[in-house]
Amino acid sequence: MDFLPVFIDIKGKPCLVAGGGEIAFRKVSLLLRSKARVTVVAPALCSGLELELERGAIEHIARKFRDDDIKDCHLVVAATDDPVVNKQVFEHASNARVLVNVVDQPELCSFIFPSVIDRSPVVAAVSTGGASPVLARLIRANLESLIPSGYGRLAKLAQRYRDRVKERFSRSADRRRFWEKVLSSGVAERVFAGYMDEAEQAMEKALSKSSESQPIGEVYLVGGGPGDPDLVSFRALRLMQQADVVVYDRLVAKPILDMARRDAEHIYVGKERDRHAMRQEEINKLLVRLAKTGKRVVRLKGGDPFIFGRGGEEIDTLSAEGVPFQVVPAITAASGCAAYAGIPLTHRDYAQSVTFVTGHLKDGTMNLNWSQLAQSNQTVVFYMGLLGLPVICKELIGHGVSPGMPVALVQQGTTINQRVFTGTLSNIVSIVEREKPKPPTLIIVGRVVELQEKLSWYKAPGTD
């Protein structure tokens, strides 16, 4: 390693920044976040530093750097636009054995400012030793998705219980096992979700003698989105990677399922027309049973769990059984598929409202409010409506919608298998008979479909 990674306590300690521009302002901001006493020496200050001076956060010496400015300083930063001055700062700080950083000149640095992930009191830092600060920032951006903001609260909770854990477990190995178990359990998830009272209760149970007979389980209703794994939320990814069991639907794309923890148990409960791997009532009971054995269960659904996903029924059962749960929303199929097809669901010239409807046939009929769906200046999106498309077209035309109303079918939207078919209420059925789109296929009815050809941007790999 070219630099030893350490964390330095500079609370209340004098630090000097030479330079008054935007780069100096960024370094000053970092020092202030660490509660340092900051003095800026520069003939003039940028607007950001002027504001810090006005609020009394910094001191300002309005002139160029002098050698004796570093006296009694804990660390020094050179951020001027004059290479001669920057080198002067480095030489005098080095001679005085004061930590020094010359911005963008690693050869003139005794310490490096890393890219910081701040979840205080948890702090992670990434450095390339000055080789590529941009690369460090990109790595930090990736780590941001893996370190939720709740880690700071979790660290504070652990700090409050440190002494009690030491009293409870005399051996360091026992304490380590306790913390490993607790910090990867439902306690952590309750903290991340903001349920601090429940987290405290869970900690008390974990410390009690009966804790081993009362395992802590939880169910996470996670939306997997419309199919593109890049659209999965940070929280969904984190929960999937720590789940003991994944209970998943037919519409969950395989790349998304592959994001779950590799050694987790996978249980398929998908439903197809007239063929269900498991009835909904049985799924509800399964989630309860798994959670009550102490398992962390991800109930993974395509799209959003609360939009035609029956998530409300599942958490109703979980609530009645006293099982802790969380709901992680996702991009629903209508939003994701329309966006990837280049169809804005609303547009001030074409549609001022949008309606989501299930097109699932039951006993050969659709009990929908067709008069409402036939209103002008709106977009109607039908989920699960491919089989019932003839009925949809017939009823809309019968209730006054023009046969020339544009219609789009989006097959397996946002995935590599996406295909978009456009037509009108009068001819879309014949297009389906000819093209034979595969489910899941979303149906979009409305004038916004006229924009599809112009606004289409996504090209599935392997298509022209």
N, C-alpha and C positions, 0 to 999 in steps of 0.2 A: 504493500500500500504506500502511496506517496504522501497521504495525510492520515493521521490517526483520527478516527471518528469519535468525538467526545461532545458532551453537552456542558456548557459553561454557565455558571450562575453569575449574572451581571446585574441582579436587582439592586438598585440604588447606587451602583458603581459608576464612576465618571467615564464616559466614552466620548471620543472626538471623531467628528466627520469633517474632512476637508473637502469643500465643494458645496455649491448651493443649487445645483441643477436637479433635473428629474431623477437621474440615477442616484444622486446623493439622497434624494427624498425617499426612494425605495429602501435604501439601506437604513436610513433613520427610522422608517416605519417598522422595520424588523427589530431594531434595537428598542424602540418604545414598547413594542409588544412584549419584550422581555423585561420591561420595567427598568431599563437603564436610565441614568442621568446623562442626557445627550447635549453636547455643545457642538454647534456648527460654526466653522470658521470659513467665511467666504465674503467677498465684496458685496454680493447681492444674493437674494434668495428667490427660488421659483415660487409659484403661487401656493403649492402644497406645503412648502416649508414656512411660508408666510403665515398660513393658517395655523400651523403647529406653534409658531412663535406667539401668535395672538392669543391662543388658548393656554399659553404658559407651559407647553409640553417640552420645549427646548430652550436653550440659551443660544444667543447669536453674537459672534465676534465679527464685526463688519470690516474685514480686511483680508489680505492674503495670509496663508499659513506661515508661521514662524516656528523655528526649531523648538523653542521653549513651550509651545502649545501642548506638547505631549506630556508635560510634567504631571505626575500623579494619575495619568490616564490608565485605565484597565485594558482598553483596546482602542485601536485607531483604524479608521477607514479613509482611504484616499480616493476621492471620486471627482477630481477636477478634470477639466479638459486640457490641462497643461502637463505633458509628460515629464517635464523637468521638475515641477512641483510634486507630482506623484512619486517620483523617484526620491526626491528629498524627504518626503514623509516616510517612505519605506526605510531609508538609511538611518534616519534619526530614531525611528521607533525600534528598529532592529538593534541598534547600539544600546538603547535603553532597555532592551529585553521586554518590550511591550508588544503584545499581539497586534499584527498589522495585516490589513487586506487592501491591496490596490486593485480596484475593479477592473476585470477583464485582463489582468496580467498575473497569471498564476505563479510566474517565476519571481514576482515581487510580493508574495503572500506567505505569511506564517500560519494563516488559517483561511478557510474557504467558507463562503456562505452557501449552504446547501439549499436545495428545493425542499420546502417544509410541508408536511401534512400535520396540521395542528388540531389535535383532539384533546387539548389540555385537560388533565395533566399528562395525557398520552401524546407524545410527539415523535414522529418518524421523519427522518431526513434522508435525502438522496443527493449524492455528489458524484461528479465525474472527475474530480480533482482539477477542475478548470478546463478540462479537455473539450467539453461540449455542454454548456449550461442549458441549451435548448433540449438536448437529449435528457438531461436530468429532469427538466420540467415535464417532458412526455412520460417518463417513467413515473413521476409523481402523480400525473393525471390517471395513470392506470391503477396506482395504489389507492387513490382516492375512492375508487369504486369498491374496494375491498375493505376499507376501514370506515364503517359508518360513524356518524357524528356521536352516537351514543356511547362510544368507547370511553370518552371522557367521563361521562356519568358512571360508567361501570368501574373505572379506576377509582373514582371517589368512593363508591360503595365498598369496594374491596379495601380501601384504606381505612374506612370506619370499622371494618370487622377484623383487621389484622391482629390486634391484641387479643380479641376473643378467640380467634383461631389458634393463636399460640398457646392460650390457656387450655384449649380443648385438645390439641395434639402436641405432645411434648417432642416428638421426633420430627425432624425436618422433612424426612421422606413422606411421612403421613400428611404433613401440611401441604407438601407439593401435590400429592395425589388429590387432596381435598380441593385445592384451588383449580387444578386441571379439570376436575369433574364439574365444579360449580361454574367456572368461567366459560364452559362450552355447553352449558345446560339451559334449561328454561329460565333460570335466573337472568342470564345475559339477555335473552330475547325480551324478557319483560322490561328490562332497562332500555333496550333499543327502541321498544314501542312506547316508552314514556310512562309505563305503569310502575312507578317507583314503590308505591305501597305494596303491590303484589310482589315485587322483587325482594323487598325487606322481609315479607312473610316467608317467601321461598328460602331466603338465607337462614332464617330462624329454624325452619324445618330441616334444612341441610345440616345445621349444627346440633340439632336435637338427637338424642339416642335412637329415636324411632325413625329417623330420616330414611334409612335403608329400606324400610318396609313401606314407605310412602313415596314411590318414585314420582318425579315431576315430568309429565308429558304435556304436549301442546300440539295443536293442529294449525297449519298455515295454509289458508286458501290462497293459492298463488295463480295469478293470471299469466299464461305463457305468451300472450299476444297472438297476432294473426299468423305467425310462421317464421319470420325472419329472426334468428337468434340475437341479432344486434339490437332488436327493439325490446328485449327483456330488461326490466329495471334492475338497478343495483341491488335493491333489497331482495327481489325475487331470486337473483343469482346467489346471494349470500345464504339465504334460507335453503335453497336447493342443494348447496354444497355442504350443508351440515345436517341434512335430514337423515334419519334412520330408515324411513320408509317413504316411498313416493307412490302415491295413488293417482293414476293418470288416465286421461280420456283419449278417445280415438282421434280427436282433432289436434292433439299436441304433436307438433312436428318433431321428428327424430333428432335433428340437431339440438333442439331445445331440451329434449329428454336427456341427451348425452351430456348436458351441462350439470346434471345432478351428480351428487357424490357417487363415485363408481362402486363402492361397496354397499350402497343402500339397497334395501329390498324394494323391488319394483312390483306393483300390483296393478294390472290392467282392469279397468272397470268401464271400458268404452261402450257406447250405445250406437247402434245402427238401426235403420228402419226395420221394425219387426224382429230385431235380434239384439238383445241386451246381454252383455257379459255379466252384468249384475244390476238388479233393480235398484232404483234410487233409495228406497227404504233400507235396503241391505248395505248400500254404500254409507249411508248415515250411521248405521250401527257399527260398521267396520271402523270408521274413523274414531268413534267413541272407544271401541274395544282396544284399538292400537294405542291410543293416547293414555288410556288407563293402565297400560302395562309400562308406562314411562317412556314411550317412543316419541320422538319428534317427527311428526308426520306432515309431509307436504302433499296437499291435495292440489294437483297440477291440472289446470284447465286450459284449453285453447281459448284465445281471446281474453275477455274480462270475466271474472267469476260472477259478477252481479248483472251482467247483460246476457240474458238467455243462457246462463250457466248454472242455474239452480243452486248457486252459492247461498242464497238466503235460506233455502230449506235445510241445507247442511249445518249452517251455524245456528239455526233455530234448535236443532237437535243437540248440538254441542253445548249450547247455552243451558238447555234444560237438564243436561247431564252434568253440568258443572265443569266442563272441560275447557281450559284456556284456549283461545284461538286468536289469530290475527288474519286480516284480509289484506292481500297485496294486489291492488288494482293494476290493470294493464291496458294497453292499447286495444280497443275492441276491433273486431273484424271490419266493421263499417268504416271506421276512421283509417285503419291501416291499409285496407285493400283499396279504398277510394283514393288515398294519397298516392299509393304506388301506381295506380292506374291513371293518375293525372286528372282526377275528377274532384273538384272542390264540392263538398256537400252543401255548403251555403255560398251564395254569391249575391251581392246586392242587386245585380241586374237580372238574376234568374230565380233565386230561391232564398226566402227570408226565414225558413225553418226547415228542420229535418226530422223525420220520424223513423224510428227503428221498429220493425214488425217481424214477428216470426211467421214464416210461410209454411210451417209444418202442417201437413194435412192430417186430420183425424176423422176417420169414417168417411173419407172422400169429400169433406167440406172444410171451409175456412170460416170461422165465425169472427169476422173482422168488421170494423166500422168503415165500410167501403165509402160511404158519403164523405167522411172526414178525410180518408186517404185520397179522394178524388179532388180535393181542394187545389186551387192554382197556387203558383209561386211557392212551392215546397218541393223537397226531395224526399222520396220514400225509399227506404232500404229494407229489403226482405232477406232475413236470415233463413237458411234451410228451406228455400222456396223453389229449388230447381224442379222437383217432381210436380209441384203445384203451379208451375208457370202458366200453363193454359188457363187455369182458373183465375189466376191473378190478372192476366191480360183481359179475359172476358169480363170480369167484374169491374175493373177500372173503366173499360170502354163503356160498359153498361151503365155506369154511374156518371158519365159525362166527360171522361177524359178523352182527348183527341186520340184517334188511332195512330196518329203520327208522333205521339209523345216519345221522345228518345228513351231508350233503355240500354243499360250496359250490364253484362255478366262478367264478373271477375272470378276466374277460376284459380283457386289456391294462391290468392293474392299475397304479395311480399316474398314469395318463395321462388326458387329456380324454376318451378313449374307454372308460374303465373302466365295466364293467357287472358286477354280481354276481347270480348265480342260485343259489338254495338249494333243496335237496330232500333226498331220502333215497336210499340205495342202490337202493331198489325203483323209484323214479320219476324219477331224475335223467336217465336216457337219454331218456325221453319229453320231458322239459323241453328237452333239447338239440335234439331233433328239431323241437320247436316254435319255440324261440327262435333257433336257429342261431348260437350264439356264434362269434366269429372268433378265430383264433389270433393271438398266443400266449394261451392260456387255462390257468390253473393250477387244479388240482383239490385241494381240501382235504377230508379225510375225518376225522371225529372229533366228539366231543360239544361241542368248543369252538365249533363252527358254530352251536350253539344261541344263542350270545351275539351273533351278527352283527347282528340287527335292533336289539337294545338298544344296542350299542356302535358302530354305524356312524356315522362322523363326516364322511367325505370325500364331497363332492358334486361330481362332475365338472361343469365349466362347461356350461350348456345343459340340465342335468337338473333334475328337480323335487326 
